[in-house]
């Protein structure tokens, strides 16, 4: 009897290990929220060719949509260019809570830095969004992505001040991730490491928006941190 139990547990462990994306159970709804980096110039109609935009969201959805068609995964993009945390709050009910995601990925903060939103206001607003989301779905899996930047484009001239502001937002997001037991995706480290292989403007053309190569870096890191972690 004991041997049979050990065998069954071993088989179960092997099956989990063989699963390329244990985070994505059948029917999982994955929602991406944020600003222009997430928006990716997405379409606002049901046209499946443009609905997810042309950035990292599209890359992630394309990979797992093709790899796991039998799971009927639902990928949703509600990023809006220019959004700050307060902008997200204005549309959180319709663009997040009403969509009933199982996994909610958020990348925001760069516009809060650009618009000099006080860090305390940024933190308080972000905290409220997460609290609302968890209250609506206690089983929700949160993925908080840290904002990032590189010294190219207009921010080369004010790099020290700009970098410090973005770094403060990263600290806030990391703090909130710990509070809500969220997965953390650190894109800054990925881009810093990538700059050892190619110049900064190869990955991010204006200090904020990734190139297509940069979006692939984002997709790969999100995939590494999120997809392989079982619920």
VMD Tcl script that draws the C-alpha trace (Angstrom):
set ca {
  {0.00 0.00 0.00}
  {2.82 2.35 0.94}
  {4.66 1.52 -2.28}
  {1.52 2.25 -4.33}
  {1.10 5.65 -2.65}
  {4.73 6.54 -3.34}
  {4.32 5.45 -6.96}
  {1.20 7.58 -7.42}
  {2.90 10.59 -5.89}
  {5.89 10.08 -8.14}
  {3.68 9.89 -11.23}
  {1.84 13.05 -10.18}
  {5.14 14.88 -9.66}
  {6.37 13.71 -13.06}
  {3.22 14.95 -14.75}
  {3.55 18.36 -13.09}
  {7.20 18.56 -14.12}
  {6.29 17.65 -17.71}
  {3.66 20.40 -17.91}
  {5.15 23.33 -19.90}
  {2.85 25.83 -18.20}
  {1.31 24.64 -14.92}
  {0.13 28.21 -14.24}
  {-2.35 27.87 -17.10}
  {-5.09 25.44 -16.18}
  {-7.90 24.77 -18.68}
  {-10.01 27.88 -19.17}
  {-7.59 30.21 -17.36}
  {-8.26 33.89 -18.01}
  {-5.06 35.96 -18.13}
  {-5.50 39.74 -18.07}
  {-2.71 42.23 -18.78}
  {-3.17 45.76 -17.44}
  {-1.02 48.83 -17.76}
  {0.03 51.66 -20.03}
  {1.38 52.00 -23.58}
  {3.98 49.25 -23.15}
  {1.15 46.80 -22.54}
  {-1.30 48.50 -24.91}
  {1.00 47.85 -27.87}
  {-1.38 49.76 -30.16}
  {-3.99 47.07 -29.63}
  {-7.22 47.15 -31.58}
  {-10.45 48.16 -29.86}
  {-12.63 45.73 -31.79}
  {-13.00 41.95 -31.68}
  {-10.61 41.56 -34.65}
  {-8.40 38.69 -33.41}
  {-5.49 39.84 -35.58}
  {-5.04 43.08 -33.62}
  {-6.88 42.67 -30.33}
  {-3.75 41.99 -28.24}
  {-1.52 44.64 -29.80}
  {1.98 44.10 -31.16}
  {4.00 43.81 -27.96}
  {4.84 41.33 -25.23}
  {1.19 40.42 -24.58}
  {0.82 39.24 -28.16}
  {4.04 37.22 -27.93}
  {2.99 35.44 -24.74}
  {-0.53 34.72 -25.96}
  {0.70 33.51 -29.35}
  {3.13 31.07 -27.76}
  {0.71 29.45 -25.35}
  {-2.32 29.73 -27.57}
  {-0.49 27.60 -30.14}
  {1.17 25.29 -27.61}
  {-1.92 24.54 -25.53}
  {-5.04 24.93 -27.70}
  {-6.86 22.21 -25.77}
  {-6.83 24.35 -22.62}
  {-8.92 27.14 -24.15}
  {-6.83 29.84 -22.51}
  {-8.20 33.38 -22.66}
  {-5.68 36.22 -23.00}
  {-6.97 39.75 -22.50}
  {-5.19 43.09 -22.97}
  {-6.56 46.25 -21.38}
  {-3.43 48.37 -21.37}
  {-4.08 52.02 -22.30}
  {-1.37 54.33 -23.54}
  {-0.49 57.15 -21.13}
  {-2.18 55.60 -18.12}
  {-1.11 56.27 -14.57}
  {-2.38 54.40 -11.51}
  {-5.17 56.95 -11.11}
  {-6.23 56.34 -14.73}
  {-6.36 52.61 -14.04}
  {-8.60 53.32 -11.04}
  {-11.11 55.14 -13.24}
  {-11.65 52.05 -15.38}
  {-10.81 49.26 -12.93}
  {-14.37 47.98 -12.56}
  {-15.09 47.60 -16.28}
  {-11.60 46.77 -17.51}
  {-10.49 44.46 -14.70}
  {-13.05 43.31 -12.15}
  {-15.85 42.72 -14.67}
  {-13.50 40.58 -16.80}
  {-13.02 38.12 -13.91}
  {-9.38 37.19 -14.51}
  {-7.71 34.21 -12.88}
  {-4.28 35.78 -13.44}
  {-3.86 39.55 -13.38}
  {-0.59 41.02 -14.64}
  {0.05 44.73 -14.08}
  {2.82 46.91 -15.52}
  {2.41 50.56 -14.54}
  {4.44 53.37 -13.04}
  {6.44 54.92 -15.85}
  {3.79 57.56 -16.54}
  {3.47 58.29 -12.83}
  {7.20 59.05 -12.90}
  {6.88 61.16 -16.08}
  {4.01 63.18 -14.59}
  {5.72 63.54 -11.20}
  {2.90 61.85 -9.30}
  {3.95 61.78 -5.63}
  {5.24 58.36 -4.64}
  {2.81 58.18 -1.70}
  {-0.12 58.83 -4.04}
  {1.17 56.20 -6.45}
  {1.48 53.64 -3.65}
  {-1.92 54.38 -2.13}
  {-3.71 54.17 -5.46}
  {-1.96 50.97 -6.47}
  {-2.69 49.41 -3.09}
  {-6.41 50.16 -3.44}
  {-6.54 48.53 -6.89}
  {-4.94 45.36 -5.56}
  {-7.23 45.27 -2.53}
  {-10.29 45.59 -4.76}
  {-9.03 42.83 -7.03}
  {-8.33 40.36 -4.24}
  {-11.67 41.15 -2.58}
  {-13.44 40.37 -5.86}
  {-11.53 37.10 -6.30}
  {-9.61 35.77 -3.28}
  {-8.02 33.12 -5.53}
  {-6.69 35.70 -7.98}
  {-3.03 35.26 -8.93}
  {-1.30 38.62 -9.07}
  {1.73 39.33 -11.22}
  {3.32 42.71 -10.53}
  {5.84 43.90 -13.10}
  {8.46 46.44 -12.08}
  {8.71 49.57 -14.24}
  {11.99 49.97 -16.12}
  {14.03 52.44 -18.14}
  {17.36 52.88 -19.93}
  {19.45 56.03 -20.54}
  {18.42 56.75 -24.12}
  {16.11 59.32 -25.71}
  {15.00 62.46 -23.91}
  {15.88 61.13 -20.48}
  {19.61 61.07 -21.22}
  {19.64 64.72 -20.19}
  {18.00 64.19 -16.79}
  {19.06 60.59 -16.25}
  {19.96 60.69 -12.56}
  {16.69 62.34 -11.51}
  {14.61 60.23 -13.88}
  {16.23 56.95 -12.89}
  {15.73 57.76 -9.19}
  {12.02 58.42 -9.73}
  {11.51 55.16 -11.62}
  {13.51 53.31 -8.96}
  {11.16 54.63 -6.28}
  {8.20 53.18 -8.19}
  {9.98 49.85 -8.45}
  {10.42 49.86 -4.70}
  {6.73 50.52 -4.17}
  {5.69 47.71 -6.52}
  {8.06 45.28 -4.80}
  {6.63 46.28 -1.42}
  {3.05 45.76 -2.61}
  {3.97 42.43 -4.18}
  {5.18 41.21 -0.80}
  {2.00 42.46 0.87}
  {-0.28 40.65 -1.60}
  {1.92 37.57 -2.14}
  {2.25 38.40 -5.83}
  {4.79 37.17 -8.32}
  {7.34 39.86 -9.22}
  {8.78 40.31 -12.69}
  {11.93 42.45 -12.68}
  {12.34 43.77 -16.20}
  {15.02 46.28 -15.23}
  {17.54 43.56 -14.51}
  {16.71 41.90 -17.81}
  {17.34 45.10 -19.76}
  {20.48 45.92 -17.80}
  {21.84 42.46 -18.59}
  {20.82 42.79 -22.24}
  {22.86 46.00 -22.55}
  {26.00 43.88 -22.19}
  {25.09 42.32 -25.53}
  {23.82 45.34 -27.47}
  {23.43 49.11 -26.92}
  {20.55 50.41 -24.83}
  {18.70 51.86 -27.83}
  {18.63 48.41 -29.42}
  {16.26 47.34 -26.64}
  {14.41 50.56 -25.71}
  {14.33 53.27 -28.34}
  {13.28 56.30 -26.25}
  {14.10 55.33 -22.68}
  {10.55 54.07 -22.09}
  {9.15 52.03 -24.99}
  {10.82 48.75 -25.98}
  {11.71 47.84 -29.54}
  {10.45 44.53 -30.88}
  {13.60 42.95 -29.47}
  {12.86 44.53 -26.11}
  {9.32 43.19 -26.14}
  {10.71 39.71 -26.67}
  {12.89 40.16 -23.59}
  {9.80 41.15 -21.60}
  {7.79 38.20 -22.90}
  {10.60 35.75 -22.12}
  {11.05 37.02 -18.56}
  {7.30 37.09 -17.84}
  {7.10 33.56 -19.18}
  {10.02 32.41 -17.01}
  {8.59 33.88 -13.81}
  {4.90 33.15 -14.30}
  {4.07 30.25 -16.64}
  {6.06 27.61 -14.83}
  {4.63 28.29 -11.37}
  {1.69 26.08 -10.44}
  {-1.32 27.71 -8.74}
}
mol new
graphics top color blue
foreach p $ca { graphics top sphere $p radius 0.5 }
foreach p [lrange $ca 0 end-1] q [lrange $ca 1 end] { graphics top cylinder $p $q radius 0.2 }
display resetview
